[in-house]
Amino acid sequence: MKKTLLTAALLCSAPHVMASGNADMFPEMPGFTKHVIQLDEVDNESQTRRVQIIADSVMKVDCNIKALPMDFERRSLEGWGYSYYVMKKQTNYASTMMACEKEAADTNLQFHSDLLRYNSKLPLVIYAEDDVDVDYSVWAPMQ
């Protein structure tokens, strides 16, 4: 069996994440902001592109926490069959137990999702807690 090494290039961190937009069939969720990402149409997109969701938020943490602890859950819109994602900060998360020299402080932490399927025909809808900023990156194989 031949093994292939997949290398990818980050194409862009796109600036057009809208807070609502063209996804009216998706309901509002109290305490969450609905982020709608409309991806650009490209040739053969399902095989040549992937999307990664990037979230960041400021939390009071000590030296043990290096990334934003998030639950990232895929859900289905009843009656439509469309998928959407819900991002919620974890309150009980694993941590190293290093002794920190400084007290806990407000720190900007990031979360990166796994790579998701690229589909320009449907908006990518993400619900994130109101204090979480959402962005995304598009990945493609290197030519």
C-alpha positions in Angstrom: 0.0 0.0 0.0 1.3 3.4 -1.0 1.2 6.1 1.7 0.6 9.7 0.6 1.6 12.7 2.6 -1.1 15.4 2.5 0.3 18.9 2.6 -2.0 21.9 2.7 -1.7 25.6 2.3 -3.7 28.1 4.2 -5.5 30.1 1.5 -7.0 32.9 3.4 -8.5 34.0 6.7 -11.7 35.5 5.2 -13.2 38.7 6.5 -16.8 38.1 5.7 -18.2 36.4 8.7 -21.7 37.9 9.3 -23.6 38.0 12.5 -26.9 36.6 11.0 -27.3 37.2 7.3 -28.7 34.7 4.8 -29.6 31.9 7.1 -33.0 33.0 8.3 -34.3 29.4 8.7 -31.8 28.9 11.6 -33.4 30.0 14.9 -31.9 32.5 17.3 -30.4 31.1 20.5 -30.4 33.2 23.7 -26.9 33.9 24.9 -25.4 33.0 21.5 -24.6 35.0 18.4 -25.4 33.4 15.1 -22.4 33.7 12.7 -23.0 33.0 9.1 -20.1 32.2 6.7 -20.8 32.3 3.0 -17.9 30.6 1.2 -16.9 31.5 -2.3 -17.7 29.1 -5.1 -14.6 27.3 -6.5 -14.1 24.4 -8.9 -14.1 20.9 -7.4 -14.5 22.5 -3.9 -15.5 19.4 -2.0 -12.2 17.7 -2.9 -9.9 20.7 -3.0 -10.9 22.8 0.0 -11.6 22.5 3.7 -12.7 25.1 6.3 -11.4 25.5 9.8 -13.3 27.5 12.4 -11.2 29.8 14.7 -12.7 31.2 17.8 -11.1 33.5 20.4 -12.2 34.9 23.7 -10.7 36.6 26.7 -10.7 34.5 29.8 -9.1 34.8 33.2 -6.6 32.0 33.2 -3.3 31.1 34.8 -0.1 29.7 33.1 -1.6 26.2 32.8 -4.2 27.1 30.1 -2.8 27.6 26.6 -5.9 27.2 24.4 -9.6 28.2 24.6 -11.5 25.2 26.1 -14.5 24.7 23.8 -17.2 22.2 23.1 -17.8 22.2 19.3 -21.0 20.3 18.5 -22.5 19.6 15.1 -26.3 19.7 15.1 -29.0 19.2 12.4 -31.8 21.8 11.7 -35.1 19.9 12.2 -37.2 19.8 9.1 -34.4 21.0 6.8 -31.6 18.5 7.4 -29.0 21.3 7.3 -26.1 21.2 9.7 -25.0 23.9 12.0 -22.4 24.1 14.8 -22.7 25.3 18.4 -19.6 26.5 20.3 -19.7 26.7 24.0 -16.9 27.4 26.4 -16.1 24.6 28.8 -16.4 25.3 32.5 -14.7 22.0 33.6 -11.6 21.4 31.6 -8.4 19.5 32.0 -5.4 21.5 33.0 -1.8 20.9 33.8 -0.9 21.5 37.4 2.2 23.6 37.0 2.9 26.1 39.7 2.5 29.5 38.2 4.7 32.5 39.1 1.9 35.0 38.3 -1.7 35.2 39.3 -4.5 34.4 36.8 -5.0 37.2 34.3 -7.3 38.1 31.4 -5.8 36.3 28.4 -6.9 36.1 24.8 -7.3 32.3 24.0 -8.0 30.6 20.7 -9.8 27.4 19.6 -9.2 25.8 16.2 -11.8 23.3 15.0 -11.0 20.2 12.9 -11.1 20.7 9.2 -14.7 20.8 7.9 -16.2 20.1 4.5 -16.2 23.1 2.1 -19.6 23.8 0.6 -20.4 27.1 -1.1 -24.0 26.2 -1.8 -25.1 26.5 1.9 -24.0 29.0 4.5 -21.8 27.7 7.3 -23.7 28.6 10.5 -22.0 28.7 13.8 -23.6 29.7 17.1 -21.0 31.0 19.6 -21.5 32.4 23.1 -21.9 36.2 22.9 -18.3 36.9 24.2 -16.6 34.6 21.6 -15.4 36.0 18.3 -15.6 33.7 15.2 -13.4 33.6 12.1 -12.4 30.9 9.7 -9.6 29.8 7.4 -9.8 28.0 4.1 -7.3 25.2 3.4 -6.3 23.6 0.1 -3.6 21.2 -1.1 -0.3 22.7 -2.2 0.1 22.7 -5.9 
